[in-house]
Amino acid sequence: MRPEQRRQAILRRSRQSGRVEVPDLADELCVAVETVRRDLQTLEDQGLVRRVHGGAYPVETAAFESGMAYRAQNNVPQKRRIAAEAVARLGDAETVFVDEGFTPQLVAIDLAELQRPLTVVTASLPAATALAGCTWITTVLLGGRVRSGTLGAIGPATTAQLADLVIDLAYLGANGVSRRFGLTTPDPAVAAVKACAVASAKRRIFIGTYAKFGISSFHRFAAVPDFEVLVTDTGLPAAESHRYTALGPSVVRV
């Protein structure tokens, strides 16, 4: 197997499994672990995977984006802590936007448990479902074409509704957060919805695990200084969090 073929096989496996381990790849491909490490380094240099101790996980790109099933099985304790911290920063907001994605869905669940009057706007079917039974919350589900992977609405109908709103606080996720390129996502239609939420909100809180940082995807929808706080987990090194803080927002690692 040529190196290019081997690296493509590694990339396919990482996208299927969500994470690959160096020893397993070495056994499967019948090569030395050093060869696998070099291949992973090449794939990381190309922005296709992110190396971690003992292995790597895929970076989401214009050609690849994980679905809700995968997101609901990975780093769940960290995502629950992130959601709880983000909701604790609700303040006196009365109107809230909740993004599509698994961590925003956890935010919706935590908002429901506050049992205080709120109007929550969302393009996410799972988030709307989490809020639908709460008589103290007015849930506004934006219309549009529903994405099969994330069950979020996109398209002109979605952005037109959102553009007419003035929202106190928006909880937003991203596929990548970079000091140079800002907040990005693979799908331009998703980026359009997120950009509308950024423009419509008085305050904005980013929610996402450390794995999102240092990554850039296909389409930018916001700059780092657009946010008052970035809520992530302790996997983000303190030194790196200080670099993001220098751009304007607070960085909270939970």
RAJOLIN-V607307 format. One record per pair of residues at least 24 apart in sequence whose C-alpha atoms are under 10 Angstrom apart, sorted by the first residue. I is the first residue (numbers start at 0). J is the second residue. If there is no record, write none. Layout:
i=I j=J
i=I j=J
This chain:
i=0 j=28
i=0 j=29
i=2 j=34
i=2 j=35
i=2 j=38
i=3 j=38
i=5 j=30
i=5 j=34
i=5 j=35
i=5 j=38
i=6 j=35
i=6 j=37
i=6 j=38
i=6 j=39
i=6 j=41
i=6 j=42
i=7 j=38
i=7 j=42
i=9 j=35
i=9 j=38
i=9 j=39
i=9 j=42
i=9 j=48
i=9 j=55
i=9 j=57
i=10 j=38
i=10 j=39
i=10 j=42
i=10 j=47
i=10 j=48
i=10 j=55
i=10 j=56
i=10 j=57
i=10 j=58
i=11 j=57
i=12 j=56
i=12 j=57
i=13 j=47
i=13 j=48
i=13 j=54
i=13 j=55
i=13 j=56
i=13 j=57
i=13 j=58
i=14 j=47
i=14 j=48
i=14 j=56
i=14 j=57
i=14 j=58
i=14 j=59
i=14 j=63
i=14 j=64
i=14 j=65
i=15 j=57
i=15 j=65
i=15 j=69
i=16 j=56
i=16 j=57
i=16 j=69
i=17 j=55
i=17 j=56
i=17 j=57
i=17 j=58
i=17 j=65
i=17 j=69
i=17 j=70
i=17 j=72
i=17 j=73
i=18 j=48
i=18 j=49
i=18 j=50
i=18 j=51
i=18 j=54
i=18 j=55
i=18 j=56
i=18 j=57
i=18 j=73
i=19 j=50
i=19 j=51
i=19 j=53
i=19 j=54
i=19 j=55
i=19 j=56
i=19 j=57
i=20 j=50
i=20 j=51
i=20 j=52
i=20 j=53
i=20 j=54
i=20 j=55
i=20 j=56
i=21 j=52
i=21 j=53
i=21 j=54
i=21 j=55
i=22 j=53
i=22 j=54
i=23 j=54
i=24 j=54
i=46 j=214
i=46 j=215
i=46 j=216
i=47 j=214
i=48 j=214
i=49 j=210
i=49 j=211
i=49 j=213
i=49 j=214
i=51 j=210
i=56 j=210
i=58 j=174
i=58 j=175
i=58 j=210
i=58 j=211
i=58 j=214
i=58 j=215
i=58 j=216
i=59 j=174
i=59 j=175
i=59 j=184
i=59 j=185
i=59 j=211
i=59 j=214
i=59 j=215
i=59 j=216
i=59 j=217
i=60 j=174
i=60 j=175
i=60 j=183
i=60 j=184
i=60 j=185
i=60 j=186
i=60 j=214
i=60 j=215
i=60 j=216
i=60 j=217
i=60 j=218
i=61 j=184
i=61 j=185
i=61 j=186
i=61 j=187
i=61 j=216
i=61 j=217
i=61 j=218
i=62 j=185
i=62 j=186
i=62 j=217
i=63 j=185
i=63 j=186
i=64 j=148
i=64 j=149
i=64 j=174
i=64 j=184
i=64 j=185
i=64 j=186
i=65 j=148
i=65 j=149
i=65 j=174
i=66 j=100
i=66 j=101
i=66 j=146
i=66 j=147
i=66 j=148
i=66 j=149
i=66 j=150
i=67 j=99
i=67 j=100
i=67 j=101
i=67 j=102
i=67 j=125
i=67 j=147
i=67 j=148
i=67 j=149
i=67 j=150
i=68 j=101
i=68 j=148
i=68 j=149
i=69 j=101
i=69 j=148
i=70 j=100
i=70 j=101
i=70 j=102
i=70 j=149
i=71 j=100
i=71 j=101
i=71 j=102
i=71 j=104
i=72 j=101
i=74 j=208
i=74 j=210
i=74 j=232
i=75 j=101
i=75 j=102
i=75 j=105
i=75 j=208
i=76 j=232
i=77 j=102
i=77 j=207
i=77 j=208
i=77 j=209
i=77 j=231
i=77 j=232
i=77 j=233
i=77 j=234
i=77 j=252
i=77 j=253
i=78 j=102
i=78 j=103
i=78 j=105
i=78 j=106
i=78 j=206
i=78 j=207
i=78 j=208
i=78 j=230
i=78 j=231
i=78 j=232
i=78 j=253
i=79 j=103
i=79 j=104
i=79 j=105
i=79 j=106
i=79 j=109
i=79 j=253
i=80 j=105
i=80 j=106
i=80 j=208
i=80 j=230
i=80 j=231
i=80 j=232
i=80 j=252
i=80 j=253
i=81 j=105
i=81 j=106
i=81 j=205
i=81 j=206
i=81 j=207
i=81 j=208
i=81 j=229
i=81 j=230
i=81 j=231
i=81 j=232
i=81 j=251
i=81 j=252
i=81 j=253
i=82 j=106
i=82 j=107
i=82 j=108
i=82 j=109
i=82 j=110
i=82 j=170
i=82 j=206
i=82 j=207
i=82 j=230
i=82 j=231
i=82 j=253
i=83 j=108
i=83 j=109
i=83 j=110
i=83 j=230
i=83 j=253
i=84 j=109
i=84 j=206
i=84 j=230
i=84 j=231
i=84 j=251
i=84 j=252
i=84 j=253
i=85 j=109
i=85 j=110
i=85 j=170
i=85 j=204
i=85 j=205
i=85 j=206
i=85 j=228
i=85 j=229
i=85 j=230
i=85 j=231
i=85 j=251
i=86 j=110
i=86 j=113
i=86 j=170
i=86 j=204
i=87 j=113
i=88 j=168
i=88 j=204
i=88 j=228
i=89 j=167
i=89 j=168
i=89 j=169
i=89 j=170
i=89 j=202
i=89 j=204
i=90 j=167
i=90 j=168
i=91 j=167
i=91 j=168
i=92 j=117
i=92 j=118
i=92 j=166
i=92 j=167
i=92 j=168
i=92 j=169
i=92 j=201
i=92 j=202
i=93 j=117
i=93 j=118
i=93 j=119
i=93 j=136
i=93 j=166
i=93 j=167
i=93 j=168
i=94 j=118
i=94 j=119
i=94 j=120
i=94 j=136
i=94 j=137
i=94 j=164
i=94 j=165
i=94 j=166
i=94 j=167
i=94 j=168
i=94 j=169
i=94 j=200
i=95 j=119
i=95 j=120
i=95 j=121
i=95 j=138
i=95 j=139
i=95 j=165
i=95 j=166
i=95 j=167
i=95 j=168
i=95 j=169
i=95 j=170
i=95 j=196
i=95 j=200
i=95 j=202
i=95 j=203
i=96 j=120
i=96 j=121
i=96 j=122
i=96 j=139
i=96 j=161
i=96 j=165
i=96 j=166
i=96 j=167
i=96 j=168
i=96 j=169
i=96 j=170
i=96 j=171
i=96 j=193
i=96 j=196
i=96 j=197
i=96 j=199
i=96 j=200
i=96 j=203
i=97 j=121
i=97 j=122
i=97 j=123
i=97 j=126
i=97 j=127
i=97 j=168
i=97 j=169
i=97 j=170
i=97 j=171
i=97 j=172
i=97 j=196
i=98 j=122
i=98 j=123
i=98 j=126
i=98 j=151
i=98 j=169
i=98 j=170
i=98 j=171
i=98 j=172
i=98 j=173
i=98 j=192
i=98 j=193
i=98 j=196
i=98 j=205
i=98 j=206
i=99 j=123
i=99 j=124
i=99 j=125
i=99 j=126
i=99 j=127
i=99 j=149
i=99 j=150
i=99 j=151
i=99 j=152
i=99 j=170
i=99 j=171
i=99 j=172
i=99 j=173
i=99 j=189
i=99 j=192
i=99 j=193
i=100 j=124
i=100 j=125
i=100 j=126
i=100 j=148
i=100 j=149
i=100 j=150
i=100 j=151
i=100 j=171
i=100 j=172
i=100 j=173
i=100 j=207
i=101 j=125
i=101 j=126
i=101 j=149
i=101 j=172
i=101 j=207
i=102 j=126
i=102 j=170
i=102 j=171
i=102 j=172
i=102 j=206
i=102 j=207
i=102 j=208
i=103 j=170
i=103 j=171
i=103 j=172
i=103 j=205
i=103 j=206
i=103 j=207
i=104 j=128
i=104 j=129
i=104 j=130
i=105 j=129
i=106 j=170
i=106 j=206
i=107 j=170
i=110 j=136
i=111 j=135
i=111 j=136
i=118 j=166
i=118 j=167
i=119 j=166
i=119 j=168
i=119 j=169
i=120 j=161
i=120 j=164
i=120 j=166
i=120 j=169
i=120 j=196
i=121 j=151
i=121 j=152
i=121 j=157
i=121 j=161
i=121 j=169
i=121 j=170
i=121 j=196
i=122 j=150
i=122 j=151
i=122 j=152
i=122 j=153
i=122 j=157
i=122 j=158
i=122 j=161
i=122 j=192
i=122 j=193
i=123 j=149
i=123 j=150
i=123 j=151
i=123 j=152
i=123 j=153
i=124 j=149
i=124 j=150
i=124 j=151
i=124 j=152
i=125 j=149
i=125 j=150
i=125 j=151
i=126 j=150
i=126 j=151
i=146 j=189
i=151 j=189
i=151 j=192
i=152 j=188
i=152 j=189
i=152 j=192
i=153 j=186
i=153 j=187
i=153 j=188
i=153 j=189
i=153 j=190
i=153 j=191
i=153 j=192
i=153 j=193
i=154 j=187
i=154 j=188
i=154 j=189
i=154 j=191
i=154 j=192
i=155 j=188
i=155 j=191
i=155 j=192
i=157 j=188
i=157 j=189
i=157 j=191
i=157 j=192
i=157 j=195
i=158 j=188
i=158 j=189
i=158 j=191
i=158 j=192
i=158 j=193
i=158 j=194
i=158 j=195
i=158 j=196
i=159 j=192
i=159 j=195
i=160 j=192
i=160 j=195
i=161 j=192
i=161 j=193
i=161 j=194
i=161 j=195
i=161 j=196
i=161 j=198
i=161 j=199
i=162 j=192
i=162 j=194
i=162 j=195
i=162 j=196
i=162 j=197
i=162 j=198
i=162 j=199
i=162 j=200
i=163 j=195
i=163 j=199
i=164 j=195
i=164 j=196
i=164 j=198
i=164 j=199
i=164 j=200
i=165 j=196
i=165 j=198
i=165 j=199
i=165 j=200
i=165 j=201
i=166 j=196
i=166 j=197
i=166 j=198
i=166 j=199
i=166 j=200
i=166 j=201
i=166 j=202
i=166 j=203
i=167 j=199
i=167 j=200
i=167 j=201
i=167 j=202
i=167 j=203
i=168 j=196
i=168 j=197
i=168 j=199
i=168 j=200
i=168 j=201
i=168 j=202
i=168 j=203
i=168 j=204
i=169 j=193
i=169 j=196
i=169 j=197
i=169 j=198
i=169 j=199
i=169 j=200
i=169 j=201
i=169 j=202
i=169 j=203
i=169 j=204
i=169 j=205
i=169 j=226
i=170 j=196
i=170 j=197
i=170 j=200
i=170 j=202
i=170 j=203
i=170 j=204
i=170 j=205
i=170 j=206
i=170 j=226
i=171 j=196
i=171 j=197
i=171 j=203
i=171 j=204
i=171 j=205
i=171 j=206
i=171 j=207
i=171 j=226
i=171 j=229
i=172 j=204
i=172 j=205
i=172 j=206
i=172 j=207
i=172 j=208
i=172 j=211
i=172 j=229
i=172 j=230
i=173 j=205
i=173 j=206
i=173 j=207
i=173 j=208
i=173 j=211
i=173 j=212
i=173 j=214
i=173 j=215
i=173 j=216
i=173 j=219
i=173 j=220
i=173 j=221
i=174 j=207
i=174 j=210
i=174 j=211
i=174 j=212
i=174 j=214
i=174 j=215
i=174 j=216
i=174 j=217
i=174 j=218
i=175 j=207
i=175 j=209
i=175 j=210
i=175 j=211
i=175 j=212
i=175 j=213
i=175 j=214
i=175 j=215
i=175 j=216
i=175 j=217
i=175 j=218
i=175 j=219
i=176 j=205
i=176 j=207
i=176 j=209
i=176 j=210
i=176 j=211
i=176 j=212
i=176 j=213
i=176 j=214
i=176 j=215
i=176 j=216
i=176 j=219
i=176 j=221
i=176 j=222
i=176 j=223
i=176 j=229
i=176 j=243
i=177 j=211
i=177 j=212
i=177 j=213
i=177 j=214
i=177 j=215
i=177 j=216
i=177 j=222
i=177 j=223
i=177 j=243
i=178 j=212
i=178 j=213
i=178 j=214
i=178 j=215
i=178 j=222
i=178 j=223
i=178 j=224
i=178 j=239
i=178 j=242
i=178 j=243
i=178 j=245
i=178 j=246
i=179 j=213
i=179 j=214
i=179 j=215
i=179 j=222
i=179 j=223
i=180 j=213
i=180 j=214
i=180 j=215
i=180 j=216
i=180 j=218
i=180 j=219
i=180 j=220
i=180 j=221
i=180 j=222
i=180 j=223
i=181 j=212
i=181 j=213
i=181 j=214
i=181 j=215
i=181 j=216
i=181 j=218
i=181 j=219
i=181 j=220
i=181 j=221
i=181 j=222
i=181 j=223
i=181 j=224
i=181 j=225
i=182 j=211
i=182 j=212
i=182 j=214
i=182 j=215
i=182 j=216
i=182 j=218
i=182 j=219
i=182 j=220
i=182 j=221
i=182 j=222
i=182 j=223
i=182 j=225
i=183 j=211
i=183 j=214
i=183 j=215
i=183 j=216
i=183 j=217
i=183 j=218
i=183 j=219
i=183 j=220
i=183 j=221
i=183 j=222
i=184 j=214
i=184 j=215
i=184 j=216
i=184 j=217
i=184 j=218
i=184 j=219
i=184 j=220
i=185 j=215
i=185 j=216
i=185 j=217
i=185 j=218
i=185 j=219
i=186 j=216
i=186 j=217
i=186 j=218
i=186 j=219
i=187 j=217
i=187 j=218
i=187 j=219
i=187 j=220
i=188 j=218
i=189 j=218
i=189 j=220
i=190 j=217
i=190 j=218
i=190 j=219
i=190 j=220
i=190 j=221
i=191 j=218
i=191 j=219
i=191 j=220
i=192 j=220
i=193 j=219
i=193 j=220
i=193 j=221
i=194 j=219
i=194 j=220
i=194 j=221
i=195 j=220
i=195 j=221
i=196 j=220
i=196 j=221
i=197 j=221
i=197 j=222
i=197 j=225
i=197 j=226
i=198 j=225
i=201 j=226
i=201 j=227
i=202 j=226
i=202 j=227
i=202 j=228
i=203 j=227
i=203 j=228
i=203 j=229
i=203 j=248
i=204 j=228
i=204 j=229
i=204 j=230
i=204 j=248
i=204 j=249
i=205 j=229
i=205 j=230
i=205 j=231
i=205 j=248
i=205 j=250
i=206 j=230
i=206 j=231
i=206 j=232
i=206 j=251
i=207 j=231
i=207 j=232
i=208 j=232
i=208 j=233
i=208 j=234
i=208 j=235
i=208 j=252
i=208 j=253
i=209 j=233
i=209 j=234
i=209 j=235
i=209 j=236
i=209 j=240
i=209 j=252
i=210 j=234
i=210 j=235
i=211 j=235
i=212 j=239
i=212 j=240
i=212 j=243
i=213 j=239
i=222 j=246
i=223 j=247
i=223 j=248
i=224 j=248
i=224 j=249
i=226 j=250
